[in-house]
């Protein structure tokens, strides 16, 4: 009878740990993305200017669309 209790407590602890780990990881990622947002148009424009290119709005939009499509895959 005590073996059943040990197994039951182990399963409950495993499920609780998995749930707690999920929520901690989710909170960490949300804070990380808030502090380090994904690339936006202004960052892309600055990057292109540093590489010696004069970015047009059409090219910026094209690159943003390509990055968003790549991110969705």
Backbone as JSON Lines, residues from 0, in Angstrom:
{"i":0,"aa":"X","n":[0.82,-1.21,0.0],"ca":[0.0,0.0,0.0],"c":[0.86,1.27,0.0]}
{"i":1,"aa":"X","n":[2.0,1.25,0.69],"ca":[2.84,2.44,0.74],"c":[3.51,2.72,-0.6]}
{"i":2,"aa":"X","n":[3.73,1.69,-1.42],"ca":[4.33,1.88,-2.74],"c":[3.4,2.71,-3.64]}
{"i":3,"aa":"X","n":[2.12,2.49,-3.51],"ca":[1.13,3.24,-4.3],"c":[1.18,4.71,-3.91]}
{"i":4,"aa":"X","n":[1.3,4.99,-2.61],"ca":[1.38,6.37,-2.16],"c":[2.64,7.06,-2.66]}
{"i":5,"aa":"X","n":[3.73,6.37,-2.65],"ca":[5.0,6.94,-3.13],"c":[4.88,7.28,-4.61]}
{"i":6,"aa":"X","n":[4.31,6.38,-5.39],"ca":[4.15,6.62,-6.83],"c":[3.18,7.77,-7.06]}
{"i":7,"aa":"X","n":[2.09,7.82,-6.31],"ca":[1.1,8.89,-6.45],"c":[1.71,10.25,-6.11]}
{"i":8,"aa":"X","n":[2.46,10.33,-5.03],"ca":[3.09,11.59,-4.64],"c":[4.14,12.0,-5.67]}
{"i":9,"aa":"X","n":[4.87,11.04,-6.21],"ca":[5.87,11.35,-7.23],"c":[5.2,11.91,-8.49]}
{"i":10,"aa":"X","n":[4.09,11.33,-8.91],"ca":[3.37,11.83,-10.09],"c":[2.83,13.24,-9.85]}
{"i":11,"aa":"X","n":[2.27,13.46,-8.68],"ca":[1.74,14.8,-8.36],"c":[2.88,15.82,-8.35]}
{"i":12,"aa":"X","n":[4.01,15.47,-7.76],"ca":[5.16,16.38,-7.72],"c":[5.68,16.65,-9.13]}
{"i":13,"aa":"X","n":[5.7,15.64,-9.97],"ca":[6.16,15.8,-11.35],"c":[5.25,16.75,-12.12]}
{"i":14,"aa":"X","n":[3.93,16.56,-12.0],"ca":[2.98,17.44,-12.69],"c":[3.06,18.87,-12.17]}
{"i":15,"aa":"X","n":[3.17,19.02,-10.85],"ca":[3.28,20.37,-10.28],"c":[4.57,21.05,-10.74]}
{"i":16,"aa":"X","n":[5.66,20.32,-10.79],"ca":[6.94,20.88,-11.24],"c":[6.89,21.29,-12.7]}
{"i":17,"aa":"X","n":[6.25,20.47,-13.53],"ca":[6.14,20.8,-14.95],"c":[5.29,22.05,-15.15]}
{"i":18,"aa":"X","n":[4.18,22.16,-14.43],"ca":[3.32,23.33,-14.55],"c":[4.04,24.58,-14.05]}
{"i":19,"aa":"X","n":[4.7,24.48,-12.92],"ca":[5.43,25.61,-12.37],"c":[6.57,26.04,-13.3]}
{"i":20,"aa":"X","n":[7.29,25.09,-13.85],"ca":[8.37,25.38,-14.79],"c":[7.87,26.09,-16.04]}
{"i":21,"aa":"X","n":[6.71,25.65,-16.54],"ca":[6.12,26.29,-17.72],"c":[5.83,27.76,-17.45]}
{"i":22,"aa":"X","n":[5.18,28.05,-16.32],"ca":[4.81,29.43,-16.03],"c":[6.02,30.3,-15.74]}
{"i":23,"aa":"X","n":[7.04,29.76,-15.1],"ca":[8.26,30.52,-14.85],"c":[8.97,30.83,-16.18]}
{"i":24,"aa":"X","n":[9.05,29.84,-17.07],"ca":[9.69,30.06,-18.37],"c":[8.9,31.07,-19.21]}
{"i":25,"aa":"X","n":[7.59,31.0,-19.13],"ca":[6.74,31.94,-19.89],"c":[6.96,33.37,-19.39]}
{"i":26,"aa":"X","n":[6.98,33.55,-18.08],"ca":[7.2,34.87,-17.5],"c":[8.58,35.41,-17.88]}
{"i":27,"aa":"X","n":[9.6,34.54,-17.83],"ca":[10.96,34.94,-18.2],"c":[11.02,35.4,-19.65]}
{"i":28,"aa":"X","n":[10.4,34.65,-20.56],"ca":[10.42,35.02,-21.98],"c":[9.67,36.31,-22.24]}
{"i":29,"aa":"X","n":[8.56,36.53,-21.56],"ca":[7.81,37.77,-21.74],"c":[8.64,38.97,-21.28]}
{"i":30,"aa":"X","n":[9.34,38.83,-20.15],"ca":[10.22,39.91,-19.69],"c":[11.38,40.12,-20.64]}
{"i":31,"aa":"X","n":[11.95,39.04,-21.16],"ca":[13.07,39.14,-22.09],"c":[12.65,39.88,-23.36]}
{"i":32,"aa":"X","n":[11.49,39.53,-23.92],"ca":[11.03,40.19,-25.14],"c":[10.66,41.64,-24.89]}
{"i":33,"aa":"X","n":[10.22,41.95,-23.68],"ca":[9.9,43.34,-23.36],"c":[11.18,44.18,-23.3]}
{"i":34,"aa":"X","n":[12.25,43.61,-22.71],"ca":[13.52,44.33,-22.6],"c":[14.3,44.33,-23.91]}
{"i":35,"aa":"X","n":[14.19,43.27,-24.71],"ca":[14.91,43.14,-25.98],"c":[13.91,42.85,-27.09]}
{"i":36,"aa":"X","n":[13.23,43.88,-27.56],"ca":[12.19,43.64,-28.57],"c":[12.79,43.14,-29.88]}
{"i":37,"aa":"X","n":[12.0,42.4,-30.66],"ca":[12.47,41.97,-31.98],"c":[12.77,43.2,-32.86]}
{"i":38,"aa":"X","n":[13.46,42.97,-33.93],"ca":[13.89,44.09,-34.79],"c":[12.67,44.82,-35.37]}
{"i":39,"aa":"X","n":[12.77,46.15,-35.43],"ca":[11.69,46.95,-36.01],"c":[12.26,47.77,-37.18]}
{"i":40,"aa":"X","n":[11.41,48.58,-37.77],"ca":[11.82,49.34,-38.97],"c":[12.98,50.28,-38.68]}
{"i":41,"aa":"X","n":[12.95,50.95,-37.53],"ca":[14.01,51.9,-37.22],"c":[15.36,51.19,-37.06]}
{"i":42,"aa":"X","n":[15.34,50.03,-36.41],"ca":[16.58,49.27,-36.23],"c":[17.1,48.8,-37.58]}
{"i":43,"aa":"X","n":[16.21,48.36,-38.45],"ca":[16.59,47.89,-39.77],"c":[17.18,49.03,-40.6]}
{"i":44,"aa":"X","n":[16.55,50.2,-40.5],"ca":[17.04,51.38,-41.23],"c":[18.45,51.74,-40.76]}
{"i":45,"aa":"X","n":[18.68,51.74,-39.46],"ca":[20.0,52.06,-38.91],"c":[21.03,51.04,-39.36]}
{"i":46,"aa":"X","n":[20.66,49.77,-39.33],"ca":[21.56,48.71,-39.75],"c":[21.97,48.88,-41.21]}
{"i":47,"aa":"X","n":[21.0,49.18,-42.07],"ca":[21.32,49.37,-43.49],"c":[22.21,50.58,-43.71]}
{"i":48,"aa":"X","n":[21.97,51.65,-42.95],"ca":[22.8,52.85,-43.1],"c":[24.22,52.58,-42.63]}
{"i":49,"aa":"X","n":[24.39,51.75,-41.61],"ca":[25.73,51.4,-41.14],"c":[26.47,50.55,-42.16]}
{"i":50,"aa":"X","n":[25.72,49.8,-42.97],"ca":[26.34,48.97,-44.0],"c":[26.6,49.78,-45.27]}
{"i":51,"aa":"X","n":[26.28,51.09,-45.25],"ca":[26.58,51.93,-46.39],"c":[25.49,51.98,-47.44]}
{"i":52,"aa":"X","n":[24.3,51.5,-47.11],"ca":[23.18,51.54,-48.05],"c":[22.24,52.67,-47.65]}
{"i":53,"aa":"X","n":[21.59,53.28,-48.63],"ca":[20.58,54.28,-48.35],"c":[19.23,53.58,-48.45]}
{"i":54,"aa":"X","n":[18.61,53.29,-47.33],"ca":[17.38,52.49,-47.36],"c":[16.18,53.3,-47.83]}
{"i":55,"aa":"X","n":[15.45,52.75,-48.78],"ca":[14.19,53.35,-49.19],"c":[13.09,52.67,-48.38]}
{"i":56,"aa":"X","n":[11.94,53.34,-48.27],"ca":[10.83,52.77,-47.5],"c":[10.36,51.46,-48.13]}
{"i":57,"aa":"X","n":[10.41,51.38,-49.46],"ca":[10.01,50.16,-50.15],"c":[10.91,48.98,-49.75]}
{"i":58,"aa":"X","n":[12.21,49.24,-49.69],"ca":[13.15,48.18,-49.33],"c":[12.99,47.77,-47.86]}
{"i":59,"aa":"X","n":[12.75,48.76,-46.99],"ca":[12.51,48.47,-45.57],"c":[11.27,47.59,-45.43]}
{"i":60,"aa":"X","n":[10.18,47.96,-46.11],"ca":[8.94,47.17,-46.03],"c":[9.16,45.76,-46.55]}
{"i":61,"aa":"X","n":[9.91,45.63,-47.62],"ca":[10.19,44.33,-48.22],"c":[10.98,43.45,-47.25]}
{"i":62,"aa":"X","n":[11.98,44.03,-46.6],"ca":[12.79,43.25,-45.66],"c":[11.99,42.88,-44.41]}
{"i":63,"aa":"X","n":[11.14,43.79,-43.92],"ca":[10.3,43.49,-42.76],"c":[9.32,42.36,-43.09]}
{"i":64,"aa":"X","n":[8.75,42.4,-44.28],"ca":[7.82,41.34,-44.71],"c":[8.54,40.0,-44.79]}
{"i":65,"aa":"X","n":[9.75,40.02,-45.34],"ca":[10.53,38.79,-45.45],"c":[10.88,38.24,-44.07]}
{"i":66,"aa":"X","n":[11.24,39.12,-43.15],"ca":[11.57,38.67,-41.8],"c":[10.34,38.12,-41.09]}
{"i":67,"aa":"X","n":[9.19,38.77,-41.26],"ca":[7.96,38.27,-40.63],"c":[7.55,36.93,-41.2]}
{"i":68,"aa":"X","n":[7.71,36.76,-42.52],"ca":[7.38,35.47,-43.13],"c":[8.31,34.38,-42.62]}
{"i":69,"aa":"X","n":[9.6,34.7,-42.46],"ca":[10.56,33.73,-41.96],"c":[10.26,33.37,-40.5]}
{"i":70,"aa":"X","n":[9.81,34.35,-39.74],"ca":[9.5,34.13,-38.33],"c":[8.28,33.24,-38.16]}
{"i":71,"aa":"X","n":[7.32,33.31,-39.08],"ca":[6.09,32.53,-38.98],"c":[6.3,31.08,-39.35]}
{"i":72,"aa":"X","n":[7.35,30.77,-40.09],"ca":[7.59,29.39,-40.53],"c":[8.09,28.53,-39.41]}
